[in-house]
């Protein structure tokens, strides 16, 4: 959104949208509707499309404000799990803060479905793809700066179910940050309660008295009264009495049966008040769902048991537009609104009732606690205790001064739930996020005063035991076997003594990326096609062999195979380090100059061949590490990984895991002697999240290596980075993959690029990496994907034929 350039004519300039627009990004099948449960395979395609739109709009908006540079986003906000996953990827590739609102959380839904007992965990996962949804929500915890909730209950009882969030640890980390004390590489998103807003401009509180309205004419309630009033009042023998109003569907969780029991068993309450139950719409009870009909029948039996005829209204029909009039009627009778649900996640009806001048009685479980704290307009009760419900209702309808005080408090404070107040609080939170942007866009003093999320450079520590960080390495929350306030000198092993060293790599010294921008790197932008070799193997020589075959299959007539001379570019994307690749590159008959880029160490490093080979072989992308540095735990993360590896070795009584020297500051590498002796990658990922260490643990090389890299890094994200940095069009990319691969394999499967699956490659040991996943791989593999094709013969002719099927068979220089 932009401020109007001409304040005097701003309405004509930006329209009534105020600068906000809904833009539909095409993705997935074009000829059929997909439910949200089966959208997961198509999320990468949406991300690529949204990324293109954002970059285009940033240029347009930059020009609109008179700047030659694009107007970069200050934040990206995701809602629900699928959009949260998308926002996490976009936040990473744009390097901007992320905000998330969950609305409905997968772990909470899973618990509810399991408690119903109708489906097994496997059936639930098959129907709702619930584990993929939960993983998406865990990813949002890894990446988000701020998570917005409606209530404290959502934080304390729903988000705390997740591996990546612990409310106690979050408070400790926040306190340590405020005291400028090291958090040792640990990060938690900031949980912020911002209740939804309401529109109050057209709401008029009810100050009248029903006695004055119907006195002298008991059979008529006024010619201009809303029709719904007479529909309700016809149930009552004495319509003058205050009305207790409940508005909820007949669901067991809404606890209406206990409400009727409380009303029926309290004689004083029956004498003083009527009860109105607005329970949705129905024609015949037999046509209702079994659950809803069961609740309604139980209520009818209680009405009969306590002889409540003439005292309880339960109309069959009402329109949504009738609801404000129902609130007004209850307020006119000096009644009370009640929400007796066992648990109420928020409680919007309580705000609606308060805005019409109704005091409230509400459950003490969930959102009503936060609403009552702000409005102070009623009483909270134990929903399981029908006597306390009756006592609260009786107190409000019998004590007129209390009723008036609660009404006034609600009306005086209701503006705090308005949309303007919501937006004010929301914008304050978003703008307080630590601003990030790509390194090549930063000014010299950018972010100089920004608050650090985890001051890792501080030499101070804290002796307040209430803020000590104790987390177990056995995968359980809050059950410590030792302090995580790790001193690097005490806990870190001697890297020189215990690590296997990589071969030296000839890199350019003090060579500016910007100097090369005018000559070498823009070639990615001008390529007709970009071929990405992302085949995984436990042998770098095997990868380069298949790379050579792919080169021959797409080779042009030009005898000079230097990449810059062609309309076809090549990128090698692998878990291997640049040193390991360089050692065998020329042995495979390949030169570094054949490639446009090398994505190494599972996407944590990007290299380019140096245009001046006499001085250096490769240029490291110096902008990439700052781009993926967000929440990287550094040495504290390494210390925890070393402790984890040592604990595995101690349990097996042999060296199963050995730390290697990857030669990278953003990739910690471990060699695995026997993959069957270590926990699956989902367990290591879970452990790191419980430790509040945000990273990707990639099981690679057929499970014989583990690469631990920053949470914003991956091979798929590296391709998007090349698009943002150098303008490499993702729709021009062709990715060659095996049938299976490293544990990050799924990230390369979807998107705007074209995929070629080489049959017979990366199967066997590589596929075993995916045997013990939190969700099946097929839940994220696009089916009937027109941008993906299988290649049955992995030779030159087979690959050429496959490219022909994709319409890419006539590639010329």
N, C-alpha and C positions, 0 to 999 in steps of 0.2 A: 504494500500500500504506500501511496505517496501523498504528501501534502499538496494541495492544489497550487499550481503555479500562479493563478490569478484568484485570490481569495474572494474578490467581488463577483466572480462568475463561476465559482467552484461547482455549483450544481450542474451547470451545463457541461462543465469540463469532465467530471468523473461519473456523472449519473448517480442514480440512487443506490448503486452497489457499493459506493464509497471506495472503489478501487479493489474490491474483492470479486473474484470470478470463479466459476466452476468450469474446469477444463477436463474433458474426457480424453484419456490417453488410450488409444487402441492397443489391446494385447489379448492373447489367447485366441481360440477359434472364433471365426467371424460369423459362422452360420448357426450357432446354438448358444443357449443360455447355460452358464455354469454356476452352480451354487458355490458359496464361499468355501465350503469344505474341500472342493477340488480345484481351487485356484492356485494352490501352492506351486505346481510346476511352472506356472506362467508368471510368477512374481518377478523373476529376473528380466523378462521382456518388458514388463511394466516399468521397472526401474530404469532400464535403458531408454525407453520412450520418455519417461518423466525427466530424466537427466537432459535429454536433448531439448525438451521444452523449456526447462529452467535456464539452460545456457542461452537459448535464443531470447527468452524474455529478459534476461539480465542485460543483454546487449541493447534491446529495445528501450528498457527502462533507463539505462545509462545515458542513451542519447536523449531521452525525454527530459532528463534533468541537466542536460548540457555537458555531459562528461564523455570523454573519448573512451573511458574504461567501462566495462560492464558493471552494473550495480549488483554486487554479490549479496546473496541471502544472509540475513543475520541469524536465522534459525530455521529449522524444519520440524513440523509437528505431525506426529503420526497418531491415528486413532484406531483402536482395535488391533488385534494381533497381526493380521496380514499387512495392514498399512504401517504398523510399527516396524515390521521386518523390512519393508520397503524404505521407510524413513531412515532406518539404521544404515542401510547400504548407501543411500543418497547423502546422508550426513557424513559418512566416511569418505566418499569420493569427492565431495565438495569441501570437506574439512570445515564444516560449520556445526554449531551446537544443535543437539536434538532434544526435543520435548515430546513426551508421550502421555496419552490418556488411554487407559486400558478398557474402561467401560464394563466389559464382561470378561472375566479372567478364566483361562482354561483349567487351571488346577482346581479352582473352586467349583467349576462346572463338573469336572471329573468326579470330585468327591460327592457332589449331589447325585450324579447319575449312578455311582456305585452304591450309595445309600438307598436308592430306590430299589435296587436288587433285581431290576428287569434285564440288565445286560451285563455280561462279563467285561473285564477290562479290554480284552481283545476285540469284542464286538463293538464296544464304545469307540475304540481307536479306529476300527474299520469304517464305522459310520461317520464319525465326526473328524477324523484325522487329528484327534485331540493332542497326541504327543508332538506332532509337528507344530500345532498351535502353541503348545506350552514352550517348545524350544524357541519359537519366534518371540514369545514374551520374555524368555530368559535373555535373548539377544538384546531386547530393548533395555533391560537392566544393565547389560554390559556397556551400552553405548550412550544412553540418555544422560544429559546433564540434569534434567528436571523431569519428574513424573508427577502428573497432576491427578489428584483423586478428589472425589466428592466429599469423602468423610474420613475420619480417623479409623473407622472400622475397616475400611478397605485396605488401609496400610497394615493395621495390627493383626487382622484375621485373614486377609486374602493374599496380599503381597508377601507376607512372611512365610507362606507355603513354598516360596521359590528358593532355589539354591542360591541365586544371586542377590538375595536381599535378606538382611537381618536387621530389624529395627533397633536392637540394642547396639549392634556394631555400627550402624549408620550414625547413631547419636554420638558414639565415642569418636568416630572419625571426624565428624563435624566439629566436635569440641577440640580435637587436636589441631585441626586446620585453623580454627580461630585463635589458638594459642601459638600458632606457627611452630608446631611440633611435627616431626616426621611421621607420616602414616605408612612408611615402608612399602610404598608402591601399591597400597590398597585404596580402592575407590568404591564409593557407593553413590548412586544417584540421589539427588535431593528430593524427598517426598514433600509435596506441597498440597494442602487442602484448599481447593477453590470450588465452592459449591456452584452448581449450574445457576444461571440467571433466569429471571422471569420478566415478562412484560407487564408492568403495573399501571401504565398510563390510562387504560380504560376501565380500571377496577375502582368501584366505589364501595366503601365499607357500608354495612347495613346498620343504621342507627335507630331505625324505627322500632315500634313495639307492636306485636301482632294483636294485642288486646285492643288497641286503638283502631286497628284495621277492620276487625270483624265484630266489634261490639255493636249490638242492635241488629246484627244480621248473621247469625251463626251458620246459616246454610250457604252463605256466599263468601268467597274469599277475595272479591274484587274483580271487576270486569277486565282490568288490565293486568292482572297477575299472570305470570307464565303458566302455561298448561301443566307443566310438571308439578307445580304446587298442588293443584287439585288432585293429581294422580297419587301424590303421597298422602295428602291430608285425609283422603277418603278412608284410609286404614284406621284412623284414630277416633276413639270415642270422645276424647277431649283434646282437640288440636292446639289449645292454648298452652299446653305444658311445654317446657324447654325440650328441644329435640337433640338427642345424642345421635350423631351422624357418623356412619362408617361407610367408606367407599372403597371396595376391593372386590376382586373376583372371588368366587367360592372355591378357594384353594386351601388345602390344609395348612400351608405355611402362613396364611393370612390370619389364622387363629380366630375366625369369627364365631366358632362354636363356643369357645371360652368366653367371648364377649356376651353372647346370649345367656349363657349359664350365669355369669356375673350379674346381669340385669335381672334374670328370673329369680335368683336367690336373695336379692336385696329388696325387701318390701318398701323401705323408704324411697329407694331410687325409682321403683315402679310407680309410687304415688306422685313423685315430683316430676317425672320426665317420660317422654316417649323415645322409642328407639327406631331409627331408620337405617335400613341395610340396603345400599345400592350395590348389587352384586352382578353387574354386567347385564347382558340381555339374553333372554331365553324365550322360546315358544312353548316347548314341552320338556318336562324334566327328563323324559325318556330319550330325548334327542341330545342331551348334554353328554359330555364325556363322563366316564364312570367315576373319575375322581371328583369332578365338580358336582355331579348329581348326588354323590354320597354325602358331600358337605351340606348341600342344600336340604336333603332329606333329614339329616341330623338336626339342622336348625329348625325345620318344621316340627319335628318331634318334640324339641325342647319348648317351642312355643305352645304346643299342646300340653306338654307336661306341666308347665308353670302357668297355664291358662293366660297367656299374654295377648289374647285376641283383643283388638282395639288399642293395643299399646305398641305394637311392632309393625312397621311398614316394610314391605319388600317388593316393590314394583317390578314387573317383568321387563319393562322396556324403558330406555331413556336414550337420548341422543347426546353426543359429546358436547354439543352446544348448550345442553341443559345443565351441565355440571356447575357453571358459575351460579345459575339460579338456585340450584340445590344448596350451595353454600350460603347464599343470601337468605334462603328460607330458614336454615338452621340458626343463622345469626339473628334474624328477626325475632325468633322465639327465645333468644338468649340461651342458645344451646351450646353444645360442646362437640368438637370433632375428635374422633379417636382412631388411632392406628395401632391395633393390638398385635401386629405380626410378631412371630417368634424372632425373626431377624429382618430388619429393613435396611437394605444397602444404602439408600439415601432418604427418601420420604418427601417427594415433591408435593404430595397432597397436603402435607402439613403446612408447607409454605403457602399453597393456594388457599387453604382454609384461613390461615393467619391474615392473609391479605384482605379477606372479607370480614375481619373482625371476630373470628372464632377462636376462643381458647382451645388448647389441645391437651389430650391425654395420649401418650405414645409409649411404645416399647422402649425399654432402656438398652436394647441390643441393636447397635448399628448407627446409621445416620441420624436418627432423631436426637441422639445425644448432642451432636454438633449443632443441629438446628436449635435445640432448646437452649444451648449455651449462648447463642446469639440473640434469640428472640425473648427468652425468659417469659414465656406466655402460657405455661401450663404445668403438667406433672408427668414425670416419667415413671413407668411401672414395670414390674416383673410380669411378662406376658403369660407365664405359667401359673401365676397366682390370681385366681379369679376374684378373691376377696380384696386384694389391693387394687384391682381394676375398678371394682364397685366403689371402694372407698374414695378413690380419686375422682370418679365421675360425680359421686354424691357431693363431695366437697365443693366442686366447681359450680354445680347447678343450685346448690343450697346457699352458698355464701356469695351474695351479690357484689360485695365490695371486691372480693377476690376475683370474681368473674370480670368485673370492669377493669381491674388492674391488669389482668392477663391480656384482655382485649387491647388495652392501650399500649402495653409493652410490645405486643405483636405488631400493631400498626405503626408504632414509632420506629421500630427496628427493621421492618420488612424491606426497607430500601437497600439493606446490606445484601439482599439476594436479588437485586435488580441486575439487568444486563450491563448497564454502565459500570456498576460496581465490580461485576465479574471481569469485564474487559480491563478496567483500571488495575485490578490485582494481577490479572494474567499478564498484561504488558509489562508491569513492573518486574515480574518474575523472569519473563523472557529476556528483557533488556539487561537484567543483572547477570545473565549467563556469561561465563568467560568467553569472549569472542575469539573465534578462530577463523582463519582463512588460509588458502594455499600460500606457501612461502614466497612464491614469485609475485604475489599481490601485496605483500605487506610493506608498509612504510617502515622507516628505521626505528621509530619509537612505538610501533603498534604493540598493544597489549602490555605496555610497560607497567601499568598500574593494575592489571587484572589479578584477581584473587586466584591463587593456585588451588587446585582441587586436592592435591596431596603433596605438601612441601617435602619432597624427598631429599633436597639438598641441605636441609637444616641439620646442624650438628647437635642441636639441643634434643633432649628427650624428656620424658615426663615421668614423674614418680607418683602421680595420683593413681592409686590402684583401681579406682572406679573407671579410669580411662585406659587401662592396660588392654592389650589385644591378645586374647587367648583363643586359639581355634585349633581343633584337632586335625591331625593328618589322616584320621581314619574315616573321614567323610561325614562326620556328624557335626551339627551346629552346636556351639556353646558348650562343648564338653572338651575342655583343653587338656592336653597332655604336656603342654609346654608353651612358653610365651612366644608369640610371633614378633615381639620386639627384638628382631635379630640383629646382632652386631655383625657387620660384614667381616670384621677382623676375626671374630670367634667362629662364625658359622660357615663361611665360605671356604671351600677347599682350595688348595693351591692350584690354580689353573695351569700354570707352567708345568707342574709335576704330573698332573692327573689327566690332562687332555691330550688327545691325538691332534697334532698340528696339521693344518692344511698347507698345500704347496703355495709358494709365493706367487703373487699375481701382480703383473705390471700395470699399474693404474696411472692415469694422468695426474700430475701434481699441480695443485693450484690452478687448475684449468676451469675457466668459468663456463657454466652451462649457457649463459646468455650469449657468449662469444660464438658458440656453435649453432645457435638458434637460426642464424641467417643462412647456414649452409647445410648441415647434416640432418638435424632432427626434424625439420619440417617435411622431410621426405615421407614421413608417416602420413602426413596430411594429403600428399599428392598421389599416393598409391591407388591404383585401380582396385587392387585387392590386397589384403594382408593375410598371409598364411601363418597360423599359430600352431606350433607343434607342442601339444600338451599330453603326450603319451607318457605314462608312468611305468617305471621298471626299477628293479634293484641293481641294474647295471647301467651306468652312464654310456657305456659303449653301445649297448643295445638301443638306447634312445637315439644316439647319433646315427646308428645304422638306419633306423626307420626314417630319421630326418633326411638322410642322404637320398633314400628312395623317394620321399615326397618331393625333394628338390628336383630329382630327375623327372618326376611325373608332371610337374608344373613348369619345368624349365623352358625358357623362351629360345628363340632362334639366335639371339645375341650370344656370341661366344664369351663375352665378358660377363661373368656371373656376379660381379659386384652389385650388392643390393641396390645401391643408389642409381644404377643405370637402368633400372627396370620399372615397369608399372606394377610389378608384384613385389611386395615386401615380405620378409620372414621374421618371425619372433619365436624364440625358444622359451617355453614356459615350463618350469620344472622345480622339483624339490631339491635338486642338487645345487651346490654352491658354484660360483663363477670359477673358483680355482679348480674344482673337480672337472668342470666342463672344459676349461682351457687345457687341462693336462692331456686330454685325448681328442681334442677338436681336430687338429691337423692330422692325427693318425687316421681319423675317419675320412680324410680327404675333404675336409671343410675348412673354410677360413672365417675368421670373425667378421670380415667385411661382407660376407654373404648375408648377414643378418642386420635388421634394423634395431633390434633390441633383444636383451636377454632378461627374462623374469626369473629370478633365482630364489633359492631358499624358501620355497612355497609361497612366493609373492611378497617377501619382506625386503627384497632388493631389486633394483632395476639398473642394468648396465647398457651402454651403447658402445659399439666399436669405435675406437678413436679414428678420426680422419687422418691423423698423423701417426702412422704405425711406428715410425722410427723413434718417437718419443714415448709412446705409451700404447698399450694394447686396447684398453677399454676406458670409458669414462663412466664413473658412477653417477647416477642421478642424485645430485646433492639436494634437490628439492623434495625427494620422495620420503626420506626418513622423517623430516619434520611433518610431512603430510600424514604419516601413520603413527606418529609418536604419542598421540592422545591415549592416556591411561596405560601406557607401557610401564610395567613394573620394574624394569631394569634389573639391577643387581639383587634387589629384594626378591623379585620373582625367581631369579636364578637360584638364590639360596634355598627357597622353598622347594624348587624342583630337585635340587641336589639332595635335600633331606628326604623328599619322596622317593627318589631313586635308591638312596641308602636304606630306607625302610623296606623297600622291595627286596633288595639284596640280602638284608638281614633275615627276612622271613624265609627266603629260599636258600639261605646259607651258601650262596655262591654269587659271583658278580654277573647278574642278569642284565643290568643297565649300566652303561659307561658314558660319562659325559665326553663330548667331542668339542673341538674348537672349530666352530663354523666360520670363524674369521669375520663375524658380523656382530654388531652391537644390538641388532634387532632380530636375532634368531639364535635361540639356545637349542643346541642339537645333542641328542643322546642316541647311542647305538644300543640296540636290543639284541642280545645273543639268541634268545628264543622267544618269539612273539607270544607263544602260548602260555608263557609264565608271567605275563604282566596283565594288568587290568585292561579292558577295552577302552578305546579313546573316549567314550562317553563318560566313563568313571573319572578319568583324569580331568576332563572338562568340568564335571560336577565338583570335583575337589577344588579346583582353582576358583570356581565361582563362590563356593562356601568360604574360601580364604579371602574373598573380595579382590582377587587378582584377575584382571581382565585381559584375556589372551586367547589365541587359538592354539590348541595342541593338535598338530597334524601328524597322524600316523602315516608314514610313507615308506617307499622302497620295500614294498611287500611286508610292511610291518616291522622291518629291521631297523628303522630310524624313527625318531620322534623329533619334529621341528616345532618349537614353541615360538610363536610370532605375535606381533601386536594384534589387538582385536580388530583394528581397521584394515589390516593387511590380509590379502589373499590373492591367489592368481587371477580370479575373476575380477576383483577390485583393481588389480594392477592394469588390466585392459581398460577399464573405465577411466583410470587415472590418465592413461596415454591419450584417451579421447579428450579429457578435460585439458590436459597440459599441452598436447601437440595437435589436437584436432583430428586424430585418427578416427574415421567414421566406423562405428561398430557394425553397421549394416554391411560393410565391405570386408568384414573379418570372417575367415574360414578356420575353424578350430578342429584339429585332428586329435582324437582321443582313442583310448583303448576301450574294451568292453567294461572294464572296471578301472580302479585306480586308487590313489591315495584317499585319505578320509575327507579331503576337500573336493572330491570328484564331482559331487552334485552341484557345486557352485558354477561349474563350467558348462552344465548341460543346457541351460536355458538362456534366453536373451535374444537380442536382435541379430546376433551373429549366426552363421551357418555352422552346423556341427557335422563332422564326418566320423562315424564310429568304426574303427578298424577292428574287424572281427578276429578273435583269436589272440589279441594282445591284452596284456594286463589282466589276465584271468588267473585262477588258481589261488596262489598265495595272496595276491592283491585283493581279490574279491572277499577273502576271509576277513579283511579289515572291516567290512560292512556287515558281517554276520550278526554282530551284537550291537545293533543301533538302538537309539531310543525310539525311532520310527522307521518303517521300511523305506528303502531307497525308492521303491516304485511310487510312493506317495509324492515324490518330488520330480519324477521323470516325466517330461511331456510325452503324451501319447498322440498319435496322428499328427506329429509335428512336421509340417512341410519344410522346415528349415533344418531338418536332420535326416541323414541317410546313412545306411550301413554299407560298409565296403567289405565284401566277402574275401577278396584276394588282396593281400597287403603287398603287392608288387607294383611296379611302375604302370603296367597296363590296367590293373585292377583299380588303382587310384585315379588314373585318367578317366576310366569309364564312369566311376562314381561321380567325379566332378562334372562330367557331361550330363548326368542325371539332374544335377542341380543347376544346369545352365551355365556352368563355369568352365566348359571344356575348351573354349577357344581363347584362352588367355594369351595375349600377344604383348610384346614389349612396345 
